[in-house]
Every structure is written in C-alpha cells, then in structure tokens.
Amino acid sequence: GGITAAGTTDGGVALVDMNTGAILAQRQIGGTVVDLVLDGEWVYALTDANLHALRIEGGLLSPVMVLPLGRGWHQRIVKGQRSLVSVHRSGFIAIDLTDPGVPQVLAYTDTNQLGWRHIALDGSGNAVAVAGLNSGADATDDLRLYRVEDFAQPGTFVRDFEGDDFPDFQPCVLSAVLVYNGLSYVSDRRGRLFCVRYRLRDLGDQAPVVEIDTGLASSEIEEGRVFTLRAST
C-alpha cells in the first residue's frame, strides 16, 4: 500500500512512494507514456502504439513484454476482470491478462466516432464511454453505453445518454468517467461533475452470485507475497 506508478513524456515509468514522494524504482521504455495501470506485482504502461508489461521484482521494474496494439492515438487504459481495455481514437481494444506477463489482444471495437477519450467498466458486462464525433480538443462528446459480456467479441452499442439525462448539459466537452453502484460520474473540461444513472435499480428477489479470484495457480499462498484479490458479481 502507499505505492503508485507514474509515467513521463520521455518514456519513463516509475514506482513512487505516495507518502514521501520518493522514487522507488524506474525504467525507460521509450515513447510517451499516456496512461498506466498498477495491478499487484505488475505495471502496464500505455504508449501511443504499444502496451508494455513490467514486473516488480526485488524492488526493480523489469520489462517482460511489449504488445503492439495498432489503431494509434491511444489515450487511456482501464483494468477489468483479468483484462485491460485500451481506448483509441475510434473505439476500444480488449486485452486478455489470463497470463499477466503475456497480454494478448482479444477484440477490437471500432466505431464511426473519432473522438474517444475514456471508458469505465462495472464488472457486470457494462461499459460507459466518453466519445465524440471528432477528435479536436473542443469537440463536444457523448456518453455511451456498451455491453461487453464477452471480451473475445466486439462490444455492442446500447444507447447514448442525452437530453433529459443531462439537464443543462449539452453541448459539452467531456474528459473522464467512472462508474459505481449503477451510477456514472462524468467530468467535463469546465470543472463540472455530472451523475447519470446508466442502469435500472435491482428490485428483484434473486441474490447476486459473488466469485472470488486470486489469480493463483494453487490454493497455497507464500507469506509476504503480493497478489490481487478480485470479486465479481
């Protein structure tokens, strides 16, 4: 705990102690680092063309694999259940992390919109995306809902949120989105935060099923080992 990962425009990746600001480890990977995910003993760094997998070993960052992504103009990566999703200019790419050191592209979801900026996953097959028709910095954006139940297949568009969903909202330049408890929280370039319900309340009488995944090959855990515990419903 208390450790984060940071990237630089000159291709640097670093582990940083959040309490002191001290750099604990660093590595050059080349290109401009546009986004990072820290997942247990792994760091995934996104550049404009590639995904870099680095392992934290003995206090050092060790490059393990470089995955060419194609499409170009990559912006963000987000973590799913044993997966990553990378947002590019016109859609998103699902990446398999069954073997965390060997990420593999599962599927491309391409659209006719050229201004994709961010995406958020809720762990139940829904993805809420910020995307506009154009890629300019001042281009207005939409909030879109996709179904991504099977990452091996392209996502399925469900709907746009507009009109009554956003009272006094349009036109707007959005920047980021996250989801929690059936709600999406969307920020724009003017410093505003919008809350939008993207799914109906669960009013049924069937309890959810929860699965716990350690990602470990066996049930034995070595003392002091770092691993990620995931719960999905």
Solvent accessible surface area in square Angstrom, and as a share of the most:
residue,aa,sasa,rsa
1,G,120,1.16
2,G,31,0.30
3,I,76,0.39
4,T,49,0.29
5,A,18,0.14
6,A,41,0.32
7,G,33,0.31
8,T,64,0.37
9,T,111,0.64
10,D,101,0.52
11,G,0,0.00
12,G,8,0.08
13,V,1,0.00
14,A,12,0.10
15,L,8,0.04
16,V,29,0.16
17,D,33,0.17
18,M,129,0.58
19,N,132,0.68
20,T,105,0.61
21,G,50,0.48
22,A,49,0.38
23,I,101,0.51
24,L,87,0.43
25,A,10,0.07
26,Q,127,0.56
27,R,100,0.37
28,Q,115,0.51
29,I,30,0.15
30,G,38,0.37
31,G,52,0.50
32,T,60,0.35
33,V,14,0.08
34,V,60,0.34
35,D,29,0.15
36,L,31,0.15
37,V,18,0.10
38,L,65,0.33
39,D,19,0.10
40,G,28,0.27
41,E,35,0.16
42,W,22,0.08
43,V,0,0.00
44,Y,0,0.00
45,A,0,0.00
46,L,0,0.00
47,T,8,0.04
48,D,72,0.37
49,A,52,0.40
50,N,42,0.21
51,L,0,0.00
52,H,16,0.07
53,A,1,0.01
54,L,1,0.00
55,R,82,0.30
56,I,46,0.24
57,E,84,0.38
58,G,86,0.83
59,G,47,0.45
60,L,118,0.59
61,L,3,0.01
62,S,29,0.19
63,P,75,0.47
64,V,73,0.42
65,M,50,0.23
66,V,75,0.43
67,L,16,0.08
68,P,94,0.59
69,L,2,0.01
70,G,41,0.39
71,R,121,0.44
72,G,23,0.22
73,W,74,0.26
74,H,6,0.03
75,Q,47,0.21
76,R,78,0.28
77,I,7,0.03
78,V,24,0.14
79,K,59,0.25
80,G,15,0.14
81,Q,74,0.33
82,R,79,0.29
83,S,3,0.02
84,L,0,0.00
85,V,0,0.00
86,S,0,0.00
87,V,0,0.00
88,H,1,0.00
89,R,90,0.33
90,S,20,0.13
91,G,0,0.00
92,F,4,0.02
93,I,0,0.00
94,A,5,0.04
95,I,0,0.00
96,D,34,0.18
97,L,8,0.04
98,T,84,0.49
99,D,76,0.39
100,P,53,0.33
101,G,7,0.06
102,V,66,0.38
103,P,0,0.00
104,Q,83,0.37
105,V,45,0.26
106,L,64,0.32
107,A,12,0.09
108,Y,68,0.26
109,T,9,0.05
110,D,75,0.39
111,T,35,0.20
112,N,128,0.66
113,Q,5,0.02
114,L,87,0.43
115,G,1,0.01
116,W,0,0.00
117,R,17,0.06
118,H,16,0.07
119,I,0,0.00
120,A,9,0.07
121,L,34,0.17
122,D,39,0.20
123,G,51,0.49
124,S,40,0.26
125,G,13,0.13
126,N,13,0.07
127,A,0,0.00
128,V,1,0.00
129,A,0,0.00
130,V,0,0.00
131,A,0,0.00
132,G,1,0.01
133,L,113,0.56
134,N,93,0.48
135,S,39,0.25
136,G,38,0.37
137,A,68,0.53
138,D,127,0.66
139,A,19,0.15
140,T,67,0.39
141,D,2,0.01
142,D,38,0.20
143,L,0,0.00
144,R,29,0.11
145,L,13,0.07
146,Y,4,0.02
147,R,74,0.27
148,V,10,0.06
149,E,132,0.59
150,D,75,0.39
151,F,43,0.18
152,A,50,0.39
153,Q,108,0.48
154,P,77,0.48
155,G,13,0.13
156,T,86,0.50
157,F,91,0.38
158,V,70,0.40
159,R,101,0.37
160,D,42,0.22
161,F,2,0.01
162,E,100,0.45
163,G,48,0.46
164,D,146,0.76
165,D,48,0.25
166,F,6,0.03
167,P,101,0.64
168,D,129,0.67
169,F,3,0.01
170,Q,82,0.36
171,P,103,0.65
172,C,5,0.03
173,V,28,0.16
174,L,0,0.00
175,S,33,0.21
176,A,30,0.23
177,V,5,0.03
178,L,106,0.53
179,V,25,0.15
180,Y,153,0.58
181,N,126,0.65
182,G,11,0.11
183,L,36,0.18
184,S,0,0.00
185,Y,61,0.23
186,V,0,0.00
187,S,33,0.22
188,D,7,0.04
189,R,129,0.47
190,R,180,0.66
191,G,74,0.71
192,R,70,0.25
193,L,121,0.60
194,F,29,0.12
195,C,74,0.44
196,V,6,0.04
197,R,95,0.35
198,Y,13,0.05
199,R,103,0.38
200,L,162,0.80
201,R,161,0.59
202,D,122,0.63
203,L,157,0.78
204,G,61,0.59
205,D,148,0.77
206,Q,153,0.68
207,A,78,0.61
208,P,98,0.62
209,V,110,0.63
210,V,84,0.48
211,E,113,0.51
212,I,107,0.54
213,D,30,0.16
214,T,48,0.28
215,G,41,0.39
216,L,34,0.17
217,A,119,0.92
218,S,68,0.44
219,S,111,0.72
220,E,144,0.65
221,I,90,0.45
222,E,130,0.58
223,E,171,0.77
224,G,75,0.72
225,R,116,0.42
226,V,87,0.50
227,F,72,0.30
228,T,41,0.24
229,L,114,0.57
230,R,40,0.15
231,A,70,0.54
232,S,26,0.17
233,T,100,0.58
